[in-house]
Amino acid sequence: MQPMYQVKFSDSILLDPERVRVGREVFHVPSRSRFVFVSQIKNKKGSDASNVHDEEPGDDEVEFFSDDEAETAYRSRLKRR
């Protein structure tokens, strides 16, 4: 598996599409770079769902389950209330 990279740009600077494009070689400044490991990403809650106005759901609206049994038990408890 090859490493994957994400490059962020400041919103205050307009990008030149001739110079900034997919596939172009990228250099980085080690002191301004940081590694993000898969284990760190897995510990975060996330959702691919959107709310009414296409914004991300709030933390209190995101349900995270590592397996189907835990989700089924949770939903059963909610129905009994």
C-alpha positions in Angstrom: 0.0 0.0 0.0 1.4 3.4 -0.9 1.1 6.4 1.4 -1.8 8.8 0.7 -1.4 12.5 1.1 -3.8 15.4 1.6 -2.7 18.9 0.8 -4.5 21.9 2.3 -4.4 25.4 1.0 -5.3 28.7 2.6 -8.7 30.0 1.5 -7.3 33.5 1.3 -5.0 32.7 -1.7 -6.4 32.0 -5.1 -4.9 28.9 -6.7 -3.5 28.9 -10.2 -5.0 25.8 -11.9 -2.0 25.5 -14.1 0.3 25.1 -11.1 -1.9 23.2 -8.7 -3.4 20.1 -10.2 -3.8 16.4 -9.5 -0.7 14.3 -10.4 1.8 17.1 -10.0 4.8 16.5 -7.8 4.4 17.9 -4.3 7.1 18.9 -1.8 6.6 19.5 1.9 8.2 21.4 4.8 8.8 18.8 7.5 8.4 21.3 10.3 5.0 22.2 9.0 3.9 18.6 8.2 2.3 16.0 10.4 1.6 12.3 10.1 -1.9 11.0 10.7 -2.1 7.3 11.3 -5.1 5.1 10.5 -5.5 4.2 14.2 -6.1 8.0 14.9 -8.7 8.2 12.2 -10.5 5.1 13.4 -11.0 6.6 16.8 -13.0 9.5 15.5 -16.7 9.4 15.0 -17.9 10.1 11.6 -20.9 10.0 9.3 -21.6 10.2 5.6 -25.1 11.4 6.4 -26.2 15.0 5.9 -28.9 17.0 7.7 -31.8 18.9 6.0 -29.7 21.8 4.8 -26.8 19.5 3.7 -24.6 20.2 6.7 -22.9 17.6 8.8 -24.8 16.1 11.7 -23.9 17.3 15.2 -21.9 15.1 17.6 -25.0 14.2 19.5 -26.6 13.0 16.3 -23.9 10.6 15.2 -24.2 7.0 16.1 -21.0 4.9 15.9 -21.1 1.1 16.2 -18.2 -1.3 15.6 -20.5 -4.2 14.9 -24.1 -5.0 14.0 -24.9 -6.7 17.3 -24.1 -3.5 19.3 -26.2 -1.4 16.9 -29.1 -3.9 17.1 -29.0 -3.9 21.0 -28.9 -0.1 21.0 -31.9 0.2 18.7 -33.9 -2.3 20.7 -33.3 -0.3 23.9 -34.5 2.9 22.2 -37.7 1.2 21.0 -38.5 0.0 24.6 -38.4 3.5 25.9 
